[in-house]
Amino acid sequence: MIAFLAALSPSSIASSERNVIREFWDRVHRLPGGKKLFTRAIGLAAPYTGTIGAEVEVLTRGHAEVTLRDRRAVRNHLDCVHAIALCNLAELAGNVAIAYSLPDDARFIVAGLSIEYLKKARGTIRAVVDAPTPETSERHEYPVVVHMLDAKGEEVATCTLRTLVGPKKRQ
């Protein structure tokens, strides 16, 4: 387990010959506390992502669901979930969906992001994404659309990540 956590450092993820995100999720998500451990590890690899305290609930090839609990730390002055917390949630959901789906020899980076806020986000917000599933590490840009829903299932925001996939650097 420690070896997997070490493999989740940003430089290890980018240079590993395997898809360590997929391997780690597949190994831990069914264990008690496994989803929390996975999400915490992602937050250690990408510290800003960890600041919102979201949790990866579902992760399969091309699909992710990530939950953000409403609490004071993610609210704005209007007592709803802050716009940038929603951006962070969308990026986390989109990134784990695409990362899980990548071939072993591929890596990605978000090249751009656009978001549309549809209504005030209150309560627990669930980000749902059905991402493209790249078959090769050939350089290509993919739109990754993330829908953010409140507890009633009403969409509060939609975000599109422009995600650039390409081959990992050889060492």
DADA-V119766 format. One line per field, one symbol per residue. ss: DSSP state (~ for helix, > for strand, _ for the rest). phi: phi as a letter, one per 30 degrees, with the letter a starting at -180 (. if undefined). psi: psi as a letter, one per 20 degrees, with the letter a starting at -180 (. if undefined). Layout:
ss->???
phi->???
psi->???
//
This chain:
ss->_~~~~~~__~~~~~~____~~~~~~~~~_____~~~~~~~~~~~~_~~~~____>>>>>>__>>>>>>___~~~>_____>_~~~~~~~~~~~~~~~~~~~____>>>>>>>>>>>>_______>>>>>>_________>>>>>>>>>>_____>>>>>>>>>>>>>____
phi->.ddddddcdeddddcddbcdddddeedcdddeiddddddddddddbededddidbdcbabeibbbbccddaedcccdcibddeddddddddddddddddddddeccbbadcaabbbccadcbidcccbbccdbedbcedacbdccccccdddiddcabbccdcccaddddc
psi->ghhgghijqghgghiqirnhggggghhihiqpjhhggghggghhhnghhihikrpphporojpqpppopprhhjraijkrpqghhgggggggghghggghiqqhjqrrqpirpqqpphrpoqappppppoqqnphrjppqpppoppppqahijpphqppppopoqrqqpq.
//
